[in-house]
Amino acid sequence: MPIHSIAKFGIGQVVRHRRYPFRGVIYDVDPVFSNTEEWWLSIPEEVRPRKDQPFYHLFAENADTEYVAYVSEQNLVIDTSGDPVRHPQVEETFTRADDGVYRVRTGSRH
């Protein structure tokens, strides 16, 4: 039986990608890779993440747009900017506390 690592980040945390210029709010966590093989193989081999680590679902944004991202733990770091995330689903799903952490809204579907 494989050993699963404990997720380093939690629901509502704001994180950014270690390599690429985007950030987002975590709204779900998979203990190990849980996307399609096609998706995984579409990532260039030299930067393809391991499957045996937590993967995070993000309401993400970059300078141009908002979208949903699926990112391995090894590619995320805490975002310390303190800036709110502008993705439209963030407001539907979370409330933002004074400390900048997002908390799931009561009755949210996520």
Secondary structure as GFF3:
##gff-version 3
##sequence-region A 1 110
A	DSSP	beta_strand	14	17	.	.	.	ID=ss1
A	DSSP	beta_strand	23	30	.	.	.	ID=ss2
A	DSSP	alpha_helix	37	41	.	.	.	ID=ss3
A	DSSP	three_ten_helix	45	47	.	.	.	ID=ss4
A	DSSP	beta_strand	55	61	.	.	.	ID=ss5
A	DSSP	beta_strand	66	72	.	.	.	ID=ss6
A	DSSP	three_ten_helix	73	75	.	.	.	ID=ss7
A	DSSP	beta_strand	76	78	.	.	.	ID=ss8
A	DSSP	alpha_helix	88	93	.	.	.	ID=ss9
A	DSSP	beta_strand	94	96	.	.	.	ID=ss10
A	DSSP	beta_strand	102	104	.	.	.	ID=ss11
###
